[in-house]
């Protein structure tokens, strides 16, 4: 699953083929016939098959089922096989760690050997968001291995790999992955605090409070800097450039700033057009590597330096400045900024745009509000049974049109929330089945489950809030494989305990 869709599919095909050639179907049926966990896990795919009854998009429906086959295939293979032992589980986990390290090494190599407009594009085998999920779970696996390891050498290796994986998320600007890591770390700290005595609890709560306040203070400080307005004369709106040409005036007020300087003040397009070609071979009215308009980059970059957007402002720039603009940099302070800082500034910009009523198209976080509104619109009209397997995108397209959404057509996507996705397709009854498939195994096997399962479940549930995790092959395989693995082992452990009690 760490190397794309084909390397994910082939092992699953081999696994199922081996299961078929192995035979013993009567004994396998006996193993799953009375196993409620198997049937609960399989219910999600069975629900998708049932949803074919009222689908209007059979091609999309069949493709959706193809993607979700692991939800049935992996439980079928695992639950008809003898559970593995602790040594074999550790080997599987170490192989997973090795795969994550190899995959991320290639991503980092690609990042440093290619001129990328966005560091997140270095995630070559899957979206950077899903890579962040896998990396976070890998960090948890490494911590689990570290705690259960006696050899100092191996402990050191595990720590070094954890540091490396965190560095990868920083280098590739994986804000979602890093945010998830911080959230998981805070939850774990709360867990540790409440396991100890009153003094430890109070100390831990004070430390956590200090960290939380510090975090809010830092974010608030950055937000304040972002909204800072320079009150000097340089920021005043003038009527004419030094050459006597009139500056462009907007019909309505625009309060966007770069480093405190208003972007739309003192723009003379004719001078920019005539003089830009003296400094750069790139078309002023073309697009940069990120798909943004070069003219917009020039205006924002000049604003960031407090310069007028005319021939005089261009003359103040150096060769490095023009190179920055050509590379898509919109603020001279961002030229050498980390991907994380750039992403935070980008989010601030997106949020300010959204609050001022601008179109959120292309804004990865704020677009989700529009996705969720569309999902709510569909659910309200198909509350109990949903729209059926495969009809989700068609229903979303209608919802965007009928609600007069401002989203551009290429950004009119599905809900990016797994709970909403299930409800759109199968209604309230489908959501209840989906929730039952998650909660029943966890509750019924809670005393036998490996500690890693709870970390895995937490990561998955968080991802379900902001992503359609089960709508891609990587996401559904990650969920189906590890969910089935841990529940299968817990079932085997519970059976062993029951057999011992009977003896």
C-alpha positions as CSV (number, residue, x, y, z in Angstrom):
1,X,0.0,0.0,0.0
2,X,3.0,2.3,0.3
3,X,3.9,2.2,-3.4
4,X,0.7,2.9,-5.3
5,X,-2.4,1.0,-6.5
6,X,-0.8,-1.8,-8.5
7,X,1.6,-2.9,-5.8
8,X,-1.3,-2.8,-3.4
9,X,-3.6,-4.9,-5.7
10,X,-1.2,-7.7,-6.7
11,X,-0.5,-9.0,-3.1
12,X,-4.2,-9.0,-2.4
13,X,-4.9,-11.0,-5.6
14,X,-2.1,-13.5,-4.7
15,X,-3.4,-13.8,-1.1
16,X,-6.9,-14.6,-2.3
17,X,-5.6,-17.0,-5.0
18,X,-3.6,-18.8,-2.4
19,X,-6.8,-19.0,-0.2
20,X,-8.7,-20.6,-3.1
21,X,-6.0,-23.1,-3.9
22,X,-5.6,-24.0,-0.3
23,X,-9.2,-25.5,-0.3
24,X,-10.6,-26.6,3.1
25,X,-13.8,-24.6,2.3
26,X,-15.9,-26.6,4.7
27,X,-13.6,-26.0,7.7
28,X,-13.2,-22.3,6.6
29,X,-17.0,-21.9,6.6
30,X,-17.2,-23.5,10.0
31,X,-14.7,-20.9,11.3
32,X,-16.6,-17.8,10.0
33,X,-20.2,-19.1,10.2
34,X,-20.6,-18.3,13.9
35,X,-18.1,-15.5,14.1
36,X,-20.0,-12.2,14.6
37,X,-16.9,-10.0,14.2
38,X,-16.4,-11.4,10.6
39,X,-19.9,-10.7,9.6
40,X,-20.0,-7.2,11.2
41,X,-16.7,-6.3,9.3
42,X,-18.1,-7.7,6.1
43,X,-21.4,-5.8,6.5
44,X,-19.9,-2.6,5.0
45,X,-19.2,-4.2,1.6
46,X,-22.5,-6.1,1.7
47,X,-24.3,-2.8,2.3
48,X,-22.6,-1.5,-0.9
49,X,-23.7,-4.5,-2.8
50,X,-27.3,-4.0,-1.6
51,X,-27.0,-0.4,-2.7
52,X,-26.9,-1.5,-6.3
53,X,-30.6,-2.1,-6.2
54,X,-31.4,1.6,-6.6
55,X,-28.2,3.0,-8.3
56,X,-28.5,5.0,-11.5
57,X,-24.8,5.0,-12.2
58,X,-23.9,1.3,-12.5
59,X,-20.3,1.9,-13.9
60,X,-19.5,4.2,-10.9
61,X,-21.1,1.8,-8.5
62,X,-19.0,-1.2,-9.7
63,X,-15.9,0.9,-9.5
64,X,-16.8,1.8,-6.0
65,X,-17.3,-1.8,-5.0
66,X,-14.0,-2.8,-6.7
67,X,-12.1,-0.3,-4.5
68,X,-13.9,-1.6,-1.4
69,X,-13.3,-5.3,-2.0
70,X,-10.6,-5.5,0.7
71,X,-13.3,-4.8,3.3
72,X,-14.6,-8.4,2.6
73,X,-11.6,-10.1,1.1
74,X,-9.2,-9.5,4.0
75,X,-11.6,-10.6,6.7
76,X,-12.4,-13.7,4.7
77,X,-8.8,-14.7,4.4
78,X,-7.7,-13.7,7.9
79,X,-10.6,-15.2,9.8
80,X,-10.3,-18.6,8.1
81,X,-6.6,-18.8,9.0
82,X,-4.9,-19.7,12.2
83,X,-3.8,-16.5,14.1
84,X,-0.1,-15.6,14.0
85,X,2.0,-15.4,17.1
86,X,3.7,-12.4,18.7
87,X,7.0,-12.9,16.9
88,X,5.2,-13.0,13.5
89,X,3.2,-9.9,14.4
90,X,6.4,-8.0,15.3
91,X,7.8,-9.1,11.9
92,X,4.8,-7.8,10.1
93,X,5.0,-4.5,11.9
94,X,8.7,-4.2,11.1
95,X,8.1,-4.8,7.4
96,X,5.4,-2.1,7.5
97,X,8.0,0.3,9.0
98,X,10.6,-0.7,6.4
99,X,8.0,0.0,3.6
100,X,7.1,3.4,5.1
101,X,10.8,4.3,5.3
102,X,11.5,3.2,1.7
103,X,8.5,5.1,0.4
104,X,9.3,8.3,2.2
105,X,13.0,8.1,1.2
106,X,11.9,8.1,-2.5
107,X,9.6,11.1,-1.7
108,X,12.4,13.0,-0.1
109,X,14.8,12.2,-3.0
110,X,12.1,13.4,-5.4
111,X,11.7,16.6,-3.5
112,X,15.4,17.5,-3.5
113,X,15.9,16.5,-7.2
114,X,12.9,18.2,-8.7
115,X,11.8,21.8,-8.8
116,X,8.3,21.5,-7.3
117,X,5.8,24.3,-7.0
118,X,4.4,22.6,-3.9
119,X,6.4,20.4,-1.5
120,X,3.4,18.2,-0.9
121,X,3.6,17.0,-4.6
122,X,6.7,15.0,-3.6
123,X,4.3,12.4,-2.2
124,X,4.5,10.2,-5.2
125,X,2.4,7.1,-4.4
126,X,-0.6,8.7,-2.7
127,X,-2.0,12.0,-1.5
128,X,0.1,13.7,1.1
129,X,-2.9,13.5,3.6
130,X,-3.0,9.7,3.4
131,X,0.8,9.5,3.6
132,X,0.5,11.5,6.8
133,X,-1.9,8.9,8.2
134,X,0.5,6.1,7.4
135,X,3.5,7.9,8.7
136,X,1.7,8.7,12.0
137,X,0.7,5.1,12.5
138,X,4.3,4.1,11.7
139,X,5.5,6.4,14.4
140,X,3.1,4.7,16.8
141,X,4.3,1.3,15.7
142,X,7.9,2.3,16.3
143,X,7.0,3.6,19.8
144,X,5.3,0.2,20.5
145,X,8.4,-1.7,19.3
146,X,10.7,0.7,21.3
147,X,8.8,0.0,24.5
148,X,8.9,-3.8,24.0
149,X,12.6,-3.9,23.0
150,X,15.4,-4.7,25.4
151,X,18.4,-4.1,23.1
152,X,19.8,-0.6,23.3
153,X,21.0,-0.7,19.7
154,X,17.5,-1.5,18.3
155,X,15.9,1.1,20.7
156,X,18.3,3.7,19.2
157,X,17.4,2.7,15.6
158,X,13.7,3.1,16.4
159,X,14.2,6.6,17.9
160,X,16.2,7.7,14.9
161,X,13.5,6.4,12.5
162,X,10.9,8.4,14.4
163,X,13.0,11.5,14.2
164,X,13.4,10.9,10.4
165,X,9.7,10.5,9.8
166,X,8.9,13.7,11.7
167,X,11.5,15.4,9.6
168,X,9.9,14.1,6.4
169,X,6.6,15.6,7.4
170,X,8.3,18.9,8.1
171,X,10.3,18.9,4.8
172,X,7.3,18.0,2.7
173,X,5.0,20.5,4.4
174,X,2.6,17.9,5.6
175,X,0.6,20.2,7.9
176,X,-2.3,17.7,8.2
177,X,0.1,14.9,9.2
178,X,1.9,17.1,11.7
179,X,-1.3,18.4,13.2
180,X,-2.5,14.8,13.6
181,X,0.8,13.9,15.3
182,X,0.4,16.8,17.8
183,X,-3.2,15.8,18.5
184,X,-2.2,12.2,19.1
185,X,0.7,13.2,21.3
186,X,-1.6,15.5,23.4
187,X,-4.2,12.7,23.8
188,X,-1.5,10.2,24.9
189,X,-0.1,12.7,27.4
190,X,-3.6,13.1,28.9
191,X,-3.8,9.3,29.0
192,X,-0.5,9.1,30.9
193,X,-1.4,11.9,33.3
194,X,-4.7,10.3,34.4
195,X,-3.1,6.9,35.0
196,X,-1.0,8.3,37.9
197,X,-1.5,9.9,41.3
198,X,-2.9,13.3,42.1
199,X,0.5,15.1,42.2
200,X,1.4,13.7,38.8
201,X,-2.0,14.6,37.4
202,X,-1.8,18.2,38.6
203,X,1.7,18.6,37.3
204,X,0.8,17.1,34.0
205,X,-2.4,19.2,33.6
206,X,-0.3,22.4,34.4
207,X,2.3,21.4,31.7
208,X,-0.4,20.6,29.2
209,X,-2.2,23.9,29.9
210,X,1.0,25.8,29.5
211,X,1.7,24.1,26.2
212,X,-1.9,24.7,25.0
213,X,-1.7,28.4,26.0
214,X,1.7,28.8,24.3
215,X,0.3,27.2,21.2
216,X,-2.7,29.5,21.1
217,X,-0.4,32.5,21.8
218,X,1.9,31.6,18.9
219,X,-0.9,31.2,16.5
220,X,-2.6,34.4,17.7
221,X,0.7,36.2,17.3
222,X,1.1,35.0,13.7
223,X,-2.5,35.9,13.0
224,X,-1.9,39.4,14.4
225,X,1.3,39.8,12.3
226,X,-0.7,38.6,9.2
227,X,-3.4,41.3,9.8
228,X,-0.9,44.1,10.7
229,X,-1.4,47.3,8.7
230,X,1.5,49.7,8.2
231,X,0.5,53.2,9.2
232,X,3.4,55.0,7.5
233,X,3.1,57.3,4.5
234,X,4.3,54.4,2.2
235,X,1.0,52.7,2.7
236,X,-1.1,55.7,1.6
237,X,-3.1,55.5,-1.6
238,X,-1.7,57.9,-4.2
239,X,-3.4,59.2,-7.3
240,X,-0.5,59.2,-9.9
241,X,2.9,57.5,-10.4
242,X,6.1,59.5,-10.6
243,X,5.8,59.5,-14.4
244,X,2.4,61.1,-14.1
245,X,0.2,58.1,-15.0
246,X,-3.0,57.6,-12.9
247,X,-3.1,54.6,-10.5
248,X,-5.8,52.0,-10.9
249,X,-8.7,52.4,-8.5
250,X,-11.0,49.5,-7.4
251,X,-14.7,50.1,-7.4
252,X,-15.0,48.6,-3.9
253,X,-12.6,48.5,-0.9
254,X,-10.1,45.7,-0.8
255,X,-8.2,45.3,2.5
256,X,-5.8,42.5,1.6
257,X,-2.2,43.2,2.7
258,X,1.3,41.8,2.4
259,X,3.5,42.6,5.4
260,X,1.0,45.4,6.3
261,X,1.0,47.1,2.9
262,X,-2.3,47.2,1.0
263,X,-2.1,45.2,-2.2
264,X,-4.5,47.1,-4.3
265,X,-3.0,50.6,-3.6
266,X,-0.8,52.3,-6.2
267,X,-1.1,49.9,-9.2
268,X,-0.1,51.2,-12.6
269,X,-0.7,48.3,-15.1
270,X,0.7,50.1,-18.2
271,X,4.1,50.7,-16.5
272,X,4.2,47.2,-15.2
273,X,3.5,45.9,-18.7
274,X,6.1,48.1,-20.4
275,X,9.0,47.6,-17.9
276,X,8.5,44.0,-16.7
277,X,10.1,42.7,-20.0
278,X,13.3,44.5,-19.1
279,X,13.8,42.2,-16.1
280,X,12.2,38.9,-17.0
281,X,11.5,36.7,-20.0
282,X,8.4,35.2,-18.4
283,X,5.1,36.5,-19.7
284,X,3.6,39.0,-17.2
285,X,0.1,37.8,-18.2
286,X,1.0,34.1,-18.1
287,X,1.0,31.6,-15.2
288,X,3.8,30.5,-12.9
289,X,4.7,26.9,-12.0
290,X,1.9,26.9,-9.4
291,X,-0.7,28.0,-12.0
292,X,-1.0,31.5,-10.5
293,X,-0.9,34.6,-12.6
294,X,2.5,36.2,-12.8
295,X,1.0,39.7,-12.6
296,X,-0.7,38.9,-9.3
297,X,2.7,37.6,-8.0
298,X,4.4,40.9,-9.0
299,X,1.7,43.0,-7.3
300,X,1.8,41.0,-4.1
301,X,5.7,40.9,-4.0
302,X,6.0,44.6,-4.6
303,X,3.5,45.2,-1.8
304,X,5.4,43.0,0.6
305,X,8.3,45.4,0.2
306,X,6.2,48.5,0.6
307,X,6.8,49.5,-3.0
308,X,4.5,51.1,-5.6
309,X,3.3,48.7,-8.3
310,X,4.8,50.6,-11.2
311,X,8.1,51.2,-13.0
312,X,9.7,52.7,-9.9
313,X,8.8,49.7,-7.8
314,X,10.2,47.3,-10.4
315,X,13.4,49.2,-10.5
316,X,13.8,48.7,-6.7
317,X,13.9,44.9,-7.1
318,X,17.1,42.9,-7.4
319,X,17.9,39.8,-9.5
320,X,17.0,37.5,-6.6
321,X,13.6,39.2,-6.3
322,X,12.7,38.6,-9.9
323,X,13.8,34.9,-9.5
324,X,11.5,34.6,-6.5
325,X,8.6,36.0,-8.4
326,X,9.2,33.7,-11.4
327,X,9.2,30.8,-9.0
328,X,5.7,31.8,-7.7
329,X,6.8,33.6,-4.5
330,X,4.4,36.3,-3.5
331,X,6.2,37.8,-0.5
332,X,9.9,38.3,-0.1
333,X,9.8,37.0,3.5
334,X,8.5,33.6,2.1
335,X,11.4,33.0,-0.3
336,X,13.3,30.9,2.3
337,X,10.4,30.0,4.6
338,X,9.7,26.4,5.6
339,X,6.8,24.6,3.9
340,X,5.0,24.5,7.2
341,X,5.2,28.3,7.7
342,X,4.1,28.8,4.1
343,X,1.1,26.5,4.6
344,X,0.1,28.4,7.8
345,X,0.3,31.8,5.9
346,X,-1.7,30.2,3.0
347,X,-4.4,29.1,5.4
348,X,-4.6,32.6,6.9
349,X,-5.0,34.0,3.5
350,X,-7.7,31.5,2.6
351,X,-9.6,32.2,5.8
352,X,-9.5,35.9,5.3
353,X,-10.7,35.4,1.7
354,X,-13.6,33.2,2.9
355,X,-14.6,35.7,5.6
356,X,-14.7,38.5,3.0
357,X,-17.0,36.4,0.8
358,X,-14.5,35.4,-1.8
359,X,-14.8,32.1,-3.7
360,X,-13.1,29.3,-1.7
361,X,-12.2,27.2,-4.8
362,X,-8.7,25.7,-4.4
363,X,-8.6,26.3,-0.6
364,X,-8.2,22.8,0.7
365,X,-9.5,23.4,4.2
366,X,-12.2,25.9,3.6
367,X,-13.7,24.1,0.6
368,X,-14.6,21.4,3.0
369,X,-17.3,23.7,4.4
370,X,-18.9,23.8,1.0
371,X,-18.5,20.0,0.6
372,X,-20.3,19.5,3.9
373,X,-23.1,21.9,3.0
374,X,-23.7,20.0,-0.2
375,X,-23.7,16.7,1.7
376,X,-26.2,18.1,4.2
377,X,-28.4,19.2,1.2
378,X,-28.3,15.6,-0.3
379,X,-28.9,13.9,3.1
380,X,-31.9,16.0,3.9
381,X,-33.6,14.8,0.7
382,X,-32.5,11.1,1.0
383,X,-32.5,10.7,4.8
384,X,-33.2,7.0,5.3
385,X,-31.9,5.1,2.3
386,X,-29.5,7.5,0.6
387,X,-28.8,7.8,-3.1
388,X,-27.4,4.4,-3.6
389,X,-23.9,2.9,-4.5
390,X,-22.2,4.9,-7.2
391,X,-24.6,7.9,-7.3
392,X,-22.8,10.1,-4.9
393,X,-20.9,12.3,-7.4
394,X,-23.9,12.8,-9.5
395,X,-25.9,13.8,-6.5
396,X,-23.2,16.3,-5.4
397,X,-23.2,17.9,-8.8
398,X,-26.9,18.5,-8.6
399,X,-26.6,19.8,-5.0
400,X,-23.9,22.3,-6.1
401,X,-26.1,23.5,-9.0
402,X,-29.3,23.8,-7.0
403,X,-27.7,25.6,-4.1
404,X,-25.9,28.0,-6.5
405,X,-22.5,27.1,-5.0
406,X,-19.6,29.5,-5.9
407,X,-17.2,26.6,-6.2
408,X,-15.5,26.2,-9.6
409,X,-16.6,23.0,-11.4
410,X,-13.3,21.3,-11.0
411,X,-13.6,21.7,-7.2
412,X,-17.1,20.4,-6.9
413,X,-16.0,17.2,-5.1
414,X,-17.6,14.8,-2.6
415,X,-18.0,15.4,1.1
416,X,-14.4,14.7,2.3
417,X,-16.0,13.2,5.4
418,X,-16.4,9.4,5.6
419,X,-19.4,9.5,7.9
420,X,-21.2,12.0,5.6
421,X,-20.2,9.9,2.5
422,X,-21.8,6.8,4.0
423,X,-24.9,8.7,4.9
424,X,-25.2,10.3,1.4
425,X,-25.0,6.8,-0.2
426,X,-27.0,4.7,2.3
427,X,-28.9,7.1,4.6
428,X,-29.3,7.0,8.3
429,X,-29.6,3.2,8.3
430,X,-26.3,2.9,6.4
431,X,-24.6,5.2,8.9
432,X,-25.8,3.1,11.8
433,X,-24.5,-0.1,10.0
434,X,-21.1,1.6,9.4
435,X,-20.8,2.9,13.0
436,X,-21.8,-0.6,14.3
437,X,-19.0,-2.2,12.2
438,X,-16.5,0.0,14.0
439,X,-17.8,0.0,17.5
440,X,-19.1,-3.5,18.0
441,X,-15.7,-5.3,17.4
442,X,-13.8,-2.7,19.5
443,X,-16.2,-3.0,22.5
444,X,-16.7,-6.8,22.3
445,X,-12.9,-7.5,22.1
446,X,-11.7,-4.6,24.2
447,X,-9.9,-6.9,26.7
448,X,-8.0,-8.8,24.1
449,X,-7.0,-6.1,21.7
450,X,-3.4,-5.0,21.2
451,X,-2.7,-1.5,22.4
452,X,-1.7,-0.5,18.9
453,X,-5.3,-1.1,17.8
454,X,-6.5,1.9,19.8
455,X,-3.9,4.1,18.2
456,X,-4.9,2.8,14.8
457,X,-8.6,3.3,15.5
458,X,-8.0,6.9,16.8
459,X,-6.1,7.8,13.6
460,X,-8.8,6.3,11.4
461,X,-11.6,8.1,13.2
462,X,-9.9,11.4,13.0
463,X,-9.2,10.9,9.3
464,X,-12.9,10.1,8.8
465,X,-13.8,13.6,9.9
466,X,-11.8,15.4,7.2
467,X,-11.4,12.8,4.5
468,X,-13.2,10.2,2.4
469,X,-10.6,7.7,3.7
470,X,-12.5,4.6,2.3
471,X,-13.0,6.1,-1.2
472,X,-9.5,5.4,-2.4
473,X,-7.6,2.1,-2.7
474,X,-4.8,3.2,-0.3
475,X,-7.2,4.4,2.3
476,X,-9.5,1.4,2.2
477,X,-6.5,-1.1,2.2
478,X,-4.9,0.7,5.2
479,X,-8.2,0.5,7.1
480,X,-9.2,-3.0,6.1
481,X,-5.7,-4.6,6.6
482,X,-4.8,-3.3,10.0
483,X,-8.4,-3.3,11.4
484,X,-8.8,-6.9,10.3
485,X,-5.3,-7.9,11.6
486,X,-5.8,-6.6,15.1
487,X,-9.4,-7.9,15.4
488,X,-8.4,-11.3,14.0
489,X,-5.6,-11.6,16.6
490,X,-8.0,-10.5,19.4
491,X,-10.6,-13.1,18.3
492,X,-7.9,-15.8,18.4
493,X,-6.8,-14.7,21.8
494,X,-10.4,-14.7,23.1
495,X,-11.0,-18.2,21.7
496,X,-7.9,-19.4,23.4
497,X,-9.0,-17.9,26.7
498,X,-12.4,-19.5,26.4
499,X,-10.8,-22.9,25.6
500,X,-8.6,-22.6,28.7
501,X,-11.6,-21.7,30.9
502,X,-13.5,-24.7,29.6
503,X,-10.5,-26.9,30.5
